[in-house]
């Protein structure tokens, strides 16, 4: 155990005595912006906290961890499969900014979920399950939630247009996509809770199906169709392009599950709009990764590699807008 882990173990044991003696604590891989620790006590927990537990500045997109924990608790009360939140650390406490939640076993790595034999039986059912879970998320009463930003289609269009323009690095396909979306921007619907990043990596899946929805840091109020379109983005299919929903299912099954679980009116056209919007957003996020690498703000190879993937989204946008599916 590292010195950092040993120190955190002692602080956590003192701060949360009702979990019993902490036997071990280990930093897990994954999580681009937050630390994730596996805590073993009388039972297993996950500690999610800011790097070093230090408070960060506010973000236009990512909610504070205390807000994230409150949203997860509201979702849990609404029947959404999420880890139950056990404890939220006070910002000035010894553990720092973070919260402790139950450990849910399962798999989040796309390659394993899409290819390993243990998931063969459940893969054809996952799209329907995702639709059912999304319906539950979107039915969480807004009144039960902490204050969240409203981030509808027009707001996001303006945000990503500003980001794209600031880079002064023209992508003609992105320009065409912005115009396509602008011409079709919907009127603001009745807003609901939106997860904001419902895709592989944030879904804990077992041989029995979808066990938990993780990583709520991009949650907001908005158009529920956004979540359905995001999981359809080709970048989240990991090579299984024919299966539009996460590389494992079809939109018809996603919408069927959504309707079965009491989701509001939804059409394939609304889902496609947000699939195209999500593809453009991911392309601009890739540009942001490249910018961080090019300026030296984050000179990691990972940032450079992800930055190159903006070209993939250009191909996807051409196929979506002008191809046979357009």
Secondary structure, DSSP 8 states (H G I E B T S, - for coil): --HHHHHHHHHHHHH-GGG----EEEE-S--SSSEEEEEESSSEEEEEE-GGG------SSS--HHHHHHHHHHHHHTT-----EEEEE-TTSSS-SEEEEE---SB--HHHHHH-GGGHHHHHHHHHHHHHHHHHHHTS-GGGS----B--HHHHHHHHHHHHHHHT---HHHHHHHHHHHTT-------EEE-S--STTSEEEETTEEEEE---TT-EEE-THHHHHHTTSGGGSTT-TTSTBTTTB-HHHHHHHHHHTT-----HHHHHHHHHHHHHHHHHHHHHHHHHHHHTTT--HHHHHHHTTHHHHHHHHHHHHHSTT-
